[in-house]
Amino acid sequence: LQHATNPVDWYAWSEEAFEKARSEDKPIFLSIGYSTCHWCHVMAHESFEDEEVAQLMNSTFVNIKVDREERPDIDGVYMQIAQMITGRGGWPLTIIMTPNKRPFFAGTYIPKKTRYNTLGMLDLIPRIGQLWIEDRNNIDDVIQRIENALKESSEERMSSDLSENNIITAFSDLSQRFDDENGGFGSAPKFPSPHNLLLVLRYWKRTGDAWALHMVEKSLTEMRKGGIYDHLGFGFHRYSTDARWLVPHFEKMLYDQASLMIAYTEAYQISKNPLFARVVGEIHEYVTRDLMSPAGAFFSAEDADSEGVEGKFYVWAKEEIDAILSAEERDLFTKFYNIESEGNFLEEATGKVTGLNIPHNSSSLESIAKSLELDAEGARTLLESARKTLFNVREKRIRPHRDEKILTDWNGYMISALARAGTTMNDPRMIDTAERAMSFLLDNMLNENGELFHRYSDGEVAFRAFLDDYAFLILGLLDLYQATFNPKYLVLAKQLAEDMLKDFWDKGNGGLYFTGAYAEKLLVRRKDAYDGAMPSGNSIAMLSLITLARMLGDSEFEDYANAIGRSFSADINSAHSAFSMMLVALDFALGPSFEIVIAGKPEHEDMLLMLDAIRKRFLPRKIVLLRGTESQSQLLDKLAPFTKYHLPLHDKATAHVCIDHSCKLPTNSVEQMLKLLGET
């Protein structure tokens, strides 16, 4: 829709477009991007809105525009090809291909005019047009080489069982890349990579290695202090352009909020650091205020740009702050958030001062308060007053564009995060938010035939679900069950898992394809497990299937989960830390793991104390089932027959704990239960 007014004659990915290309014997110009992508906007403004470029494109090509978030299947295939051809990837992705979808050119951002070694659109298009007319044999040779490489890359490699050594090796890789000064991994640009932190926490749980815990706590603390965090309106920006987390790429993605909420929740379970709990609450405030649709589901993202300038909505001149705040607020706010008259960051391209400030914090509030002769509590109140004042002023600015697509996979992940955070923080509002979003998905994204869909936009549901939609929705259902103990979520999780295995399973080699058996056939049927900005569908499916297997006592789901790990073992062994979420799933599979069935009267104090004791602790390899009301118990008997005999002792809340399928004596004692869980 963003490109509807371009002079370029855009088509959707459709048979109409391919038929037009065939009948007119024209190559296809495929542009793949997403609505909050900065360089997509730049290329659109420079080229697609330009009459001269548009005229060339329309006369030479049939032009197709694809939103990668709506069609990740198309994006995935052509991104793989772009990386093969050019050695790099990214968006906007530019592909030129035959009417039969066979690519022979790939690039990312292309300027209007040639710059240095980069051909511009005005030179590139005539060259490709000439090649298409005069040298089709050369094009055919290029296509053949690409397709041979694609075939080679999708051939299966030897698989083997994964073991604890894989987790140890991944930790060693991450430990070597850890930035002890600033937290996080590697140098600029620096991504939060929360699934790396989740794996490191599981390594800590396994080994008690204090350095592992330090890596996580340092990373989460520094990210929260940095400019990558929105200190006025909350939530995390996409990534940092520097190693210090100071200058972010200002886009905000729903999935980053979900994965970081999980990381801060788990770290809080271990450390009880109030800062981590505060971040969890602030992310909840941000997503419900700025990303929630009126119907209760979550929109996808907020752009980095407003008024054509990246970050304009978020940055401040010192004089502006001075004019808005009281003298006392100003002194505290400017000192605490490092606000300077000349600005506190340099222009990325030129290295010059900007006169603008990104609020970020490097000293403790206590030390700043002391220097201003304020008591800590008074300083906290004053800082919050200043934050609210500036936030309200900022709200009057022109906001960045919000991408109002509702995606099943991203919503499933946010639901999972909210359910887990809500139980840990004992905050029913978070669980209500998760339930409301889940209701929307179940009402809108699942049709009467049980078919799941990927995208909702302006009342229209489109695109049959991809693997990620199933995997993340199942994860959300399982976490929501453990937050509410409403067995309907467990029933649905089981049904969706069966559908996922039926439609996506690779019967020859194991693992799950990205597209279902019902999907449009593309050049290759992708199957990968790389955990990028979001964990892969295979990683989350593996984790969900293990969880479901333990909840239902169903070893078939466990067998599928283990087969996923085996099918990607060669990839994992070549780059352990690129598969951190799959290794999180492996950690659960290896155990020791706990199946906990709590039986008793729901909402009774003894029951709540027992649940609270479990939820407040970091027990990543556990599942919890509840036999409470009669209807809950009856449904659970059908779903998980092994729970039938887990009854209350002495009419009190009772914990039935099994460790790696070996059951211990039931107990009414919270202390004894924790002892069985290794939490003394």
C-alpha positions as CSV (number, residue, x, y, z in Angstrom):
1,L,0.0,0.0,0.0
2,Q,2.9,2.4,0.7
3,H,3.8,2.2,-3.0
4,A,0.3,2.5,-4.4
5,T,0.9,6.1,-5.6
6,N,4.4,5.4,-7.2
7,P,4.6,6.0,-11.0
8,V,6.1,2.5,-11.1
9,D,3.4,0.0,-12.3
10,W,3.6,-2.4,-9.4
11,Y,1.9,-5.8,-9.4
12,A,1.3,-8.1,-6.4
13,W,3.0,-11.5,-6.5
14,S,0.3,-13.1,-8.7
15,E,-0.3,-15.2,-11.7
16,E,-1.5,-12.1,-13.5
17,A,2.0,-10.5,-13.2
18,F,3.8,-13.7,-14.4
19,E,1.3,-14.1,-17.3
20,K,1.9,-10.5,-18.4
21,A,5.7,-11.0,-18.3
22,R,5.4,-14.2,-20.4
23,S,3.0,-12.7,-22.9
24,E,5.2,-9.5,-23.3
25,D,8.5,-11.4,-23.0
26,K,9.8,-9.2,-20.2
27,P,12.0,-10.0,-17.2
28,I,10.5,-9.4,-13.8
29,F,11.8,-6.7,-11.3
30,L,11.1,-8.1,-7.9
31,S,11.4,-5.7,-4.9
32,I,11.1,-7.2,-1.4
33,G,11.0,-5.0,1.6
34,Y,8.9,-4.1,4.6
35,S,7.0,-1.1,5.7
36,T,9.3,0.1,8.5
37,C,12.6,-0.5,6.6
38,H,14.7,2.7,6.4
39,W,16.6,1.9,3.2
40,C,13.4,0.7,1.5
41,H,12.0,4.2,2.0
42,V,15.2,5.7,0.6
43,M,15.2,3.6,-2.5
44,A,11.4,4.2,-3.0
45,H,11.9,8.0,-2.7
46,E,15.0,8.1,-5.0
47,S,13.9,5.7,-7.6
48,F,10.3,4.4,-7.4
49,E,8.8,7.9,-7.0
50,D,11.0,9.2,-9.8
51,E,9.4,9.6,-13.2
52,E,12.6,8.9,-15.2
53,V,13.4,5.6,-13.3
54,A,9.7,4.6,-13.3
55,Q,9.5,5.0,-17.1
56,L,12.5,2.8,-17.5
57,M,11.2,0.2,-15.1
58,N,7.8,0.1,-16.7
59,S,9.1,-0.3,-20.3
60,T,11.8,-2.9,-19.4
61,F,10.1,-5.0,-16.7
62,V,7.0,-6.3,-15.1
63,N,7.4,-4.9,-11.6
64,I,6.4,-6.9,-8.5
65,K,6.4,-5.6,-4.9
66,V,6.4,-8.1,-2.0
67,D,6.2,-7.3,1.8
68,R,8.7,-9.8,3.4
69,E,6.6,-9.9,6.6
70,E,3.5,-11.0,4.6
71,R,5.4,-13.5,2.4
72,P,8.4,-14.7,4.3
73,D,8.4,-17.8,2.1
74,I,9.2,-15.7,-1.1
75,D,11.7,-13.5,0.9
76,G,13.5,-16.6,2.3
77,V,14.1,-18.2,-1.1
78,Y,15.3,-15.1,-2.9
79,M,17.3,-13.9,0.1
80,Q,19.2,-17.2,0.0
81,I,19.9,-16.6,-3.7
82,A,21.0,-13.0,-3.1
83,Q,23.5,-14.2,-0.5
84,M,24.8,-16.9,-2.9
85,I,25.2,-14.3,-5.8
86,T,26.5,-11.3,-3.8
87,G,27.8,-12.8,-0.5
88,R,25.5,-10.6,1.5
89,G,21.8,-9.9,2.1
90,G,19.4,-7.3,3.5
91,W,16.5,-5.1,2.5
92,P,15.4,-3.7,0.2
93,L,16.1,-6.9,-1.7
94,T,16.2,-6.5,-5.5
95,I,15.9,-9.5,-7.8
96,I,15.6,-9.6,-11.5
97,M,14.3,-12.9,-12.9
98,T,12.6,-14.6,-15.8
99,P,8.7,-14.8,-16.1
100,N,9.2,-18.4,-14.7
101,K,10.6,-17.0,-11.5
102,R,14.3,-18.0,-12.2
103,P,16.6,-15.2,-11.0
104,F,19.7,-14.0,-12.8
105,F,20.5,-10.8,-10.9
106,A,20.4,-9.9,-7.2
107,G,21.2,-6.8,-5.1
108,T,20.0,-4.8,-2.1
109,Y,19.7,-1.0,-2.1
110,I,20.4,0.4,-5.6
111,P,20.9,4.2,-5.9
112,K,19.2,6.1,-8.7
113,K,22.6,7.2,-10.2
114,T,25.8,5.2,-10.3
115,R,28.1,5.8,-7.3
116,Y,31.7,4.6,-7.3
117,N,31.4,0.8,-7.9
118,T,27.6,0.6,-7.5
119,L,25.6,0.8,-10.7
120,G,22.6,3.1,-10.4
121,M,19.1,2.3,-11.6
122,L,19.5,4.6,-14.6
123,D,22.5,2.6,-15.9
124,L,21.5,-0.8,-14.6
125,I,18.1,-1.1,-16.2
126,P,19.2,-0.4,-19.8
127,R,22.0,-2.9,-19.5
128,I,19.7,-5.6,-18.2
129,G,17.2,-4.7,-20.9
130,Q,19.9,-5.1,-23.6
131,L,21.2,-8.3,-22.1
132,W,17.6,-9.7,-22.1
133,I,17.2,-8.9,-25.8
134,E,20.6,-9.7,-27.2
135,D,22.3,-12.3,-24.9
136,R,19.7,-14.7,-23.5
137,N,22.3,-17.5,-23.6
138,N,24.4,-15.7,-21.1
139,I,21.4,-15.2,-18.8
140,D,20.6,-19.0,-19.1
141,D,24.1,-19.8,-18.0
142,V,23.9,-17.6,-14.9
143,I,20.5,-19.1,-14.0
144,Q,21.9,-22.6,-14.4
145,R,24.8,-21.8,-12.1
146,I,22.5,-20.3,-9.5
147,E,20.1,-23.3,-9.6
148,N,23.0,-25.8,-9.3
149,A,24.3,-23.9,-6.2
150,L,20.8,-23.8,-4.7
151,K,20.4,-27.6,-5.3
152,E,23.7,-28.3,-3.6
153,S,22.9,-26.1,-0.6
154,S,19.6,-28.0,0.0
155,E,21.2,-31.5,-0.1
156,E,21.0,-33.2,3.2
157,R,24.2,-33.7,5.2
158,M,25.0,-36.5,7.7
159,S,23.0,-36.2,10.9
160,S,23.9,-37.2,14.4
161,D,22.5,-37.0,17.9
162,L,23.1,-33.7,19.8
163,S,24.5,-33.8,23.3
164,E,25.5,-31.5,26.2
165,N,28.8,-30.9,24.4
166,N,26.9,-28.8,21.9
167,I,25.6,-26.5,24.6
168,I,29.1,-26.3,26.1
169,T,30.7,-25.4,22.7
170,A,28.0,-22.8,22.0
171,F,28.7,-21.2,25.4
172,S,32.4,-21.2,24.7
173,D,31.8,-19.4,21.3
174,L,29.5,-16.8,23.0
175,S,32.0,-16.3,25.9
176,Q,34.8,-15.5,23.4
177,R,32.5,-12.9,21.6
178,F,31.2,-11.4,24.9
179,D,31.9,-7.6,25.3
180,D,32.8,-7.3,29.0
181,E,32.9,-3.6,28.9
182,N,29.5,-3.0,27.3
183,G,27.7,-6.3,27.5
184,G,26.3,-8.1,24.5
185,F,28.2,-10.0,21.8
186,G,30.6,-8.8,19.2
187,S,31.1,-5.1,18.1
188,A,29.0,-2.6,16.0
189,P,26.4,-3.0,14.8
190,K,25.2,-4.7,17.9
191,F,21.9,-6.6,18.2
192,P,20.3,-7.5,21.6
193,S,20.3,-11.3,20.6
194,P,18.1,-12.3,23.6
195,H,18.1,-16.0,22.6
196,N,21.8,-16.1,23.1
197,L,21.2,-14.8,26.6
198,L,18.5,-17.5,27.2
199,L,21.0,-20.2,26.2
200,V,23.7,-18.7,28.5
201,L,21.2,-18.8,31.4
202,R,20.6,-22.5,30.8
203,Y,24.3,-23.1,30.7
204,W,24.5,-21.3,34.1
205,K,21.7,-23.5,35.5
206,R,23.5,-26.6,34.3
207,T,27.0,-25.7,35.5
208,G,26.7,-22.9,38.2
209,D,29.3,-21.0,36.2
210,A,29.2,-17.5,37.7
211,W,30.8,-15.9,34.6
212,A,27.8,-17.1,32.5
213,L,25.4,-15.3,34.9
214,H,27.6,-12.2,34.8
215,M,27.4,-12.2,30.9
216,V,23.6,-12.1,31.0
217,E,23.2,-9.6,33.8
218,K,25.8,-7.2,32.4
219,S,24.2,-7.4,28.9
220,L,20.7,-6.7,30.2
221,T,21.8,-3.9,32.5
222,E,23.8,-2.1,29.8
223,M,21.1,-2.4,27.2
224,R,18.6,-0.9,29.6
225,K,20.9,2.0,30.3
226,G,21.7,2.6,26.6
227,G,20.0,4.6,23.9
228,I,18.8,1.4,22.4
229,Y,16.1,1.6,25.1
230,D,13.4,4.3,24.9
231,H,13.7,5.9,28.3
232,L,10.7,8.1,27.9
233,G,8.1,5.8,26.2
234,F,9.8,2.4,26.9
235,G,10.5,-0.6,24.6
236,F,13.6,-1.5,22.7
237,H,14.8,-0.2,19.4
238,R,16.0,-2.6,16.8
239,Y,19.8,-2.6,17.3
240,S,22.7,-0.3,18.2
241,T,24.9,1.2,15.5
242,D,27.8,1.3,18.0
243,A,29.2,-1.1,20.6
244,R,28.0,1.0,23.5
245,W,24.3,0.7,22.8
246,L,24.2,4.5,22.5
247,V,22.9,5.3,19.0
248,P,20.2,2.9,17.8
249,H,18.5,2.1,14.6
250,F,15.2,3.6,15.9
251,E,12.8,1.1,14.5
252,K,10.8,-0.9,17.1
253,M,9.7,-4.5,16.4
254,L,7.1,-6.5,18.2
255,Y,9.2,-9.6,18.3
256,D,12.1,-7.8,19.9
257,Q,9.8,-6.7,22.8
258,A,8.7,-10.3,23.2
259,S,12.1,-11.9,23.2
260,L,13.6,-9.3,25.5
261,M,10.6,-9.5,27.9
262,I,11.4,-13.2,28.2
263,A,15.1,-12.6,28.8
264,Y,14.5,-10.0,31.5
265,T,11.9,-12.2,33.2
266,E,14.2,-15.2,33.4
267,A,17.1,-13.0,34.6
268,Y,14.8,-11.6,37.3
269,Q,13.8,-15.1,38.4
270,I,17.5,-15.7,39.2
271,S,18.8,-12.3,40.5
272,K,15.6,-10.7,41.8
273,N,17.1,-7.4,40.4
274,P,14.2,-4.9,40.6
275,L,15.6,-3.2,37.4
276,F,14.8,-6.3,35.4
277,A,11.2,-6.5,36.8
278,R,10.8,-2.8,36.0
279,V,11.9,-3.4,32.4
280,V,9.3,-6.2,32.0
281,G,6.5,-3.9,33.3
282,E,7.7,-1.1,31.0
283,I,7.7,-3.3,27.9
284,H,4.2,-4.3,28.8
285,E,3.2,-0.7,29.1
286,Y,4.8,0.1,25.7
287,V,3.2,-2.7,23.7
288,T,-0.3,-2.2,25.1
289,R,-0.1,1.6,24.6
290,D,1.5,1.8,21.2
291,L,1.3,-1.6,19.4
292,M,-2.0,-3.0,20.5
293,S,-4.9,-2.9,18.1
294,P,-8.4,-2.0,19.4
295,A,-9.4,-5.7,19.1
296,G,-6.5,-6.7,21.4
297,A,-3.9,-8.2,19.0
298,F,-0.5,-6.6,18.4
299,F,0.6,-4.6,15.4
300,S,4.0,-5.4,13.9
301,A,6.3,-2.5,14.3
302,E,7.0,1.2,14.4
303,D,9.3,2.9,11.9
304,A,12.6,4.6,12.6
305,D,11.7,7.6,10.6
306,S,9.3,10.5,11.0
307,E,9.2,13.5,8.8
308,G,11.7,11.7,6.6
309,V,14.4,11.8,9.3
310,E,15.6,8.7,11.3
311,G,15.1,9.1,15.0
312,K,13.6,12.6,14.8
313,F,10.7,11.5,17.1
314,Y,13.1,10.3,19.8
315,V,15.9,12.9,20.0
316,W,16.1,16.2,22.0
317,A,18.0,19.5,21.9
318,K,19.1,20.5,25.4
319,E,17.4,24.0,25.0
320,E,14.1,22.2,24.4
321,I,14.4,20.2,27.6
322,D,15.5,23.2,29.6
323,A,12.4,25.1,28.4
324,I,10.0,22.4,29.3
325,L,11.2,21.1,32.7
326,S,11.4,22.9,36.1
327,A,14.9,23.9,37.2
328,E,15.1,21.0,39.6
329,E,13.8,18.5,37.1
330,R,16.1,19.8,34.4
331,D,19.2,19.5,36.6
332,L,18.5,15.9,37.5
333,F,17.2,14.8,34.1
334,T,20.1,16.3,32.0
335,K,22.7,14.9,34.4
336,F,21.2,11.4,34.7
337,Y,20.6,11.0,31.0
338,N,23.8,12.7,29.8
339,I,22.1,15.6,28.0
340,E,24.7,18.0,26.4
341,S,24.3,21.4,24.7
342,E,26.3,20.2,21.7
343,G,24.5,16.9,21.7
344,N,25.6,13.5,23.1
345,F,26.2,11.6,19.9
346,L,28.0,12.2,16.6
347,E,26.5,12.1,13.1
348,E,27.2,8.6,11.8
349,A,28.4,9.5,8.3
350,T,30.4,12.7,9.1
351,G,31.4,12.2,12.7
352,K,30.3,15.8,13.5
353,V,28.3,16.9,16.6
354,T,24.6,17.0,16.1
355,G,23.3,19.3,18.8
356,L,20.8,16.5,19.6
357,N,20.6,14.1,22.5
358,I,19.5,10.4,22.9
359,P,18.7,9.9,26.6
360,H,20.9,7.3,28.0
361,N,22.3,6.6,31.5
362,S,25.8,5.8,32.7
363,S,25.7,6.6,36.5
364,S,23.5,5.3,39.3
365,L,20.6,7.5,40.3
366,E,21.9,7.4,43.9
367,S,25.3,9.0,42.9
368,I,23.6,11.7,40.8
369,A,21.1,12.4,43.5
370,K,24.0,12.8,46.0
371,S,25.8,15.2,43.8
372,L,22.6,17.3,43.6
373,E,22.0,17.0,47.3
374,L,18.8,15.1,46.8
375,D,17.7,12.0,48.7
376,A,17.3,8.9,46.5
377,E,13.5,8.5,46.8
378,G,13.0,12.2,46.1
379,A,15.2,12.0,43.0
380,R,13.3,8.9,41.8
381,T,10.0,10.9,42.1
382,L,11.4,13.9,40.4
383,L,12.9,11.9,37.5
384,E,9.6,10.2,36.9
385,S,7.8,13.5,36.9
386,A,10.3,14.8,34.3
387,R,9.9,11.7,32.2
388,K,6.2,12.0,32.1
389,T,6.4,15.7,31.2
390,L,8.7,15.1,28.3
391,F,6.8,12.0,27.2
392,N,3.6,14.1,26.9
393,V,5.4,16.7,24.9
394,R,6.9,14.1,22.6
395,E,3.4,12.6,22.0
396,K,2.5,15.8,20.2
397,R,5.3,15.3,17.7
398,I,4.6,13.7,14.3
399,R,4.9,10.0,15.1
400,P,6.8,7.4,13.1
401,H,4.7,5.2,10.8
402,R,3.2,2.2,12.5
403,D,2.9,-1.1,10.5
404,E,-0.6,-2.3,11.5
405,K,-0.3,-5.8,10.1
406,I,-1.2,-8.4,12.6
407,L,1.0,-11.5,12.2
408,T,0.2,-14.8,13.9
409,D,3.8,-15.8,14.6
410,W,4.9,-12.5,16.2
411,N,1.7,-12.4,18.2
412,G,2.2,-15.9,19.4
413,Y,5.7,-14.9,20.7
414,M,4.3,-11.8,22.5
415,I,1.6,-14.0,24.1
416,S,4.2,-16.4,25.3
417,A,6.3,-13.6,26.8
418,L,3.3,-12.0,28.5
419,A,2.1,-15.3,29.9
420,R,5.5,-16.1,31.4
421,A,6.2,-12.6,32.7
422,G,2.7,-12.3,34.2
423,T,3.1,-15.5,36.2
424,T,6.6,-14.6,37.4
425,M,5.6,-11.0,38.4
426,N,2.2,-12.1,39.6
427,D,0.6,-9.5,37.4
428,P,-2.8,-10.6,36.1
429,R,-2.9,-7.6,33.7
430,M,-0.2,-9.2,31.6
431,I,-2.0,-12.5,31.5
432,D,-5.3,-10.7,30.6
433,T,-3.4,-8.9,27.7
434,A,-2.1,-12.3,26.5
435,E,-5.5,-13.9,26.7
436,R,-7.1,-11.0,24.7
437,A,-4.5,-11.3,22.0
438,M,-5.0,-15.1,21.9
439,S,-8.7,-14.7,21.6
440,F,-8.2,-12.4,18.5
441,L,-5.9,-15.0,16.9
442,L,-8.3,-17.9,17.5
443,D,-11.3,-15.9,16.3
444,N,-9.7,-14.5,13.2
445,M,-6.6,-16.5,12.1
446,L,-8.2,-20.0,12.4
447,N,-11.1,-20.7,10.1
448,E,-13.9,-23.2,10.6
449,N,-11.9,-25.9,8.8
450,G,-9.1,-25.5,11.3
451,E,-6.8,-23.8,8.7
452,L,-4.4,-21.3,10.2
453,F,-3.5,-18.0,8.5
454,H,-0.5,-15.7,8.7
455,R,-1.6,-12.1,8.3
456,Y,-4.6,-9.9,9.3
457,S,-4.8,-6.3,7.9
458,D,-7.8,-4.0,7.7
459,G,-10.3,-6.7,8.3
460,E,-8.7,-9.1,5.7
461,V,-7.1,-12.4,6.6
462,A,-4.5,-13.6,4.0
463,F,-1.8,-16.2,3.4
464,R,-2.0,-19.8,4.8
465,A,0.2,-20.2,7.7
466,F,3.9,-20.8,7.5
467,L,5.9,-23.0,10.0
468,D,6.7,-20.0,12.3
469,D,2.9,-19.3,12.7
470,Y,2.3,-22.8,13.9
471,A,5.4,-23.0,16.1
472,F,5.0,-19.7,17.9
473,L,1.2,-20.0,18.3
474,I,1.7,-23.4,19.9
475,L,4.3,-22.0,22.2
476,G,1.9,-19.2,23.2
477,L,-0.8,-21.7,23.9
478,L,1.4,-23.8,26.1
479,D,2.6,-20.8,28.1
480,L,-0.9,-19.4,28.4
481,Y,-2.1,-22.8,29.7
482,Q,0.6,-22.7,32.4
483,A,-0.5,-19.2,33.3
484,T,-4.3,-19.8,33.4
485,F,-4.6,-23.6,33.5
486,N,-7.5,-23.4,31.1
487,P,-7.3,-26.8,29.3
488,K,-8.8,-25.4,26.1
489,Y,-5.3,-24.0,25.3
490,L,-3.8,-27.4,25.7
491,V,-6.4,-29.0,23.5
492,L,-5.7,-26.5,20.8
493,A,-1.9,-26.8,21.1
494,K,-2.1,-30.5,20.6
495,Q,-4.4,-30.1,17.5
496,L,-2.1,-27.5,16.0
497,A,1.0,-29.6,16.6
498,E,-0.6,-32.5,14.8
499,D,-1.5,-30.3,11.9
500,M,2.0,-28.8,11.8
501,L,3.6,-32.3,11.7
502,K,1.2,-33.4,9.0
503,D,1.7,-30.4,6.7
504,F,5.4,-29.4,7.3
505,W,7.3,-32.6,8.2
506,D,10.2,-33.7,5.9
507,K,9.5,-37.4,5.8
508,G,12.8,-38.2,4.2
509,N,15.3,-36.3,6.4
510,G,13.4,-35.0,9.4
511,G,12.8,-31.4,10.4
512,L,10.1,-29.1,9.3
513,Y,9.8,-27.2,6.0
514,F,9.1,-23.5,6.2
515,T,6.0,-23.9,3.9
516,G,3.2,-26.3,4.2
517,A,2.2,-29.1,1.8
518,Y,-0.6,-26.8,0.7
519,A,1.7,-23.8,-0.2
520,E,2.6,-22.3,-3.6
521,K,5.6,-24.2,-5.0
522,L,8.7,-21.9,-5.2
523,L,12.2,-22.6,-6.6
524,V,13.1,-24.6,-3.5
525,R,11.2,-25.8,-0.4
526,R,13.3,-24.2,2.4
527,K,14.1,-25.8,5.6
528,D,16.3,-24.0,8.1
529,A,17.0,-23.6,11.8
530,Y,19.2,-20.5,11.9
531,D,18.2,-18.3,14.8
532,G,18.4,-14.8,13.5
533,A,16.5,-11.7,14.7
534,M,13.8,-14.1,15.7
535,P,14.3,-17.7,16.6
536,S,13.6,-20.1,13.7
537,G,10.4,-22.0,13.4
538,N,12.3,-25.3,13.7
539,S,13.8,-24.2,17.0
540,I,10.5,-23.1,18.5
541,A,8.7,-26.2,17.1
542,M,11.3,-28.4,18.8
543,L,10.9,-26.5,22.1
544,S,7.0,-26.6,21.8
545,L,7.0,-30.3,20.9
546,I,9.2,-31.3,23.9
547,T,7.0,-29.2,26.2
548,L,3.8,-30.8,24.8
549,A,5.3,-34.3,25.0
550,R,6.0,-33.7,28.7
551,M,2.6,-32.2,29.4
552,L,0.7,-35.0,27.7
553,G,3.0,-37.9,28.4
554,D,3.2,-38.4,24.6
555,S,6.5,-39.8,23.5
556,E,5.7,-39.4,19.8
557,F,5.9,-35.6,20.1
558,E,9.3,-36.1,21.9
559,D,10.5,-38.3,19.0
560,Y,9.6,-35.6,16.5
561,A,11.4,-33.0,18.6
562,N,14.6,-35.1,18.8
563,A,14.5,-35.7,15.1
564,I,14.4,-32.0,14.4
565,G,17.6,-31.6,16.4
566,R,19.3,-34.5,14.6
567,S,18.3,-33.2,11.2
568,F,20.2,-29.9,11.8
569,S,23.1,-31.4,13.7
570,A,25.6,-30.8,10.9
571,D,24.7,-27.1,10.7
572,I,24.8,-26.8,14.5
573,N,28.2,-28.5,14.7
574,S,29.6,-26.0,12.1
575,A,28.3,-22.8,13.9
576,H,26.9,-23.6,17.4
577,S,26.0,-20.1,18.6
578,A,24.0,-19.4,15.4
579,F,21.4,-22.0,16.7
580,S,21.1,-20.8,20.2
581,M,17.3,-21.3,20.5
582,M,17.5,-24.8,19.2
583,L,20.1,-25.5,21.9
584,V,17.7,-24.0,24.4
585,A,15.2,-26.7,23.2
586,L,18.0,-29.3,23.4
587,D,18.7,-28.3,27.0
588,F,15.1,-29.2,27.9
589,A,15.3,-32.5,26.0
590,L,18.6,-33.5,27.8
591,G,17.2,-32.8,31.3
592,P,17.1,-33.2,34.2
593,S,13.5,-32.1,33.6
594,F,10.5,-31.8,35.9
595,E,6.9,-32.7,35.4
596,I,4.9,-31.1,38.2
597,V,1.2,-31.8,38.7
598,I,-0.5,-29.7,41.4
599,A,-3.7,-31.0,42.7
600,G,-6.0,-29.2,45.1
601,K,-8.6,-26.5,45.4
602,P,-8.1,-23.6,42.9
603,E,-7.5,-20.2,44.4
604,H,-7.0,-21.6,47.9
605,E,-4.0,-20.1,49.7
606,D,-2.0,-23.3,49.9
607,M,-2.5,-23.9,46.1
608,L,-1.4,-20.3,45.3
609,L,1.6,-20.5,47.6
610,M,2.7,-23.7,45.8
611,L,2.3,-22.2,42.3
612,D,4.0,-18.9,43.4
613,A,7.0,-20.8,44.7
614,I,7.4,-22.6,41.3
615,R,6.8,-19.5,39.2
616,K,9.2,-17.2,41.0
617,R,12.1,-19.5,40.3
618,F,14.2,-20.2,37.2
619,L,13.2,-23.7,36.3
620,P,13.6,-23.8,32.5
621,R,13.2,-27.5,32.2
622,K,9.8,-27.9,33.8
623,I,6.1,-28.1,32.9
624,V,3.2,-27.5,35.3
625,L,-0.2,-29.1,35.1
626,L,-3.1,-28.3,37.4
627,R,-5.9,-30.6,38.7
628,G,-8.2,-28.0,40.2
629,T,-11.9,-27.7,39.3
630,E,-13.8,-30.9,38.3
631,S,-14.0,-29.8,34.6
632,Q,-10.3,-29.0,34.5
633,S,-9.5,-32.4,35.9
634,Q,-11.9,-34.3,33.6
635,L,-10.4,-32.6,30.5
636,L,-6.9,-33.2,31.7
637,D,-7.7,-36.9,32.3
638,K,-8.4,-37.2,28.6
639,L,-5.4,-35.1,27.4
640,A,-2.8,-36.4,29.9
641,P,-4.1,-39.8,31.3
642,F,-1.0,-40.1,33.6
643,T,-2.5,-37.3,35.7
644,K,-5.6,-39.3,36.7
645,Y,-3.9,-40.6,39.8
646,H,-2.4,-37.3,40.9
647,L,-4.9,-36.4,43.6
648,P,-4.8,-34.1,46.6
649,L,-3.4,-35.6,49.9
650,H,-5.2,-34.8,53.1
651,D,-7.5,-32.4,51.2
652,K,-4.6,-29.9,50.8
653,A,-2.7,-28.6,47.8
654,T,-0.4,-31.4,46.7
655,A,2.7,-31.4,44.4
656,H,3.3,-34.5,42.4
657,V,6.9,-34.1,41.1
658,C,8.4,-36.4,38.5
659,I,12.1,-36.0,37.5
660,D,13.0,-37.4,34.0
661,H,9.8,-39.6,34.0
662,S,10.6,-41.0,37.5
663,C,7.9,-39.9,40.1
664,K,8.6,-38.9,43.7
665,L,6.3,-39.2,46.6
666,P,3.6,-36.5,46.6
667,T,3.9,-33.7,49.2
668,N,1.8,-30.9,50.8
669,S,5.0,-29.1,51.7
670,V,6.2,-26.2,49.5
671,E,9.7,-26.7,51.1
672,Q,9.8,-30.4,50.2
673,M,8.5,-29.7,46.7
674,L,11.3,-27.1,46.2
675,K,13.9,-29.7,47.5
676,L,12.7,-32.2,44.9
677,L,13.1,-29.4,42.2
678,G,16.7,-28.8,43.4
679,E,15.8,-25.4,44.8
680,T,16.9,-25.5,48.5
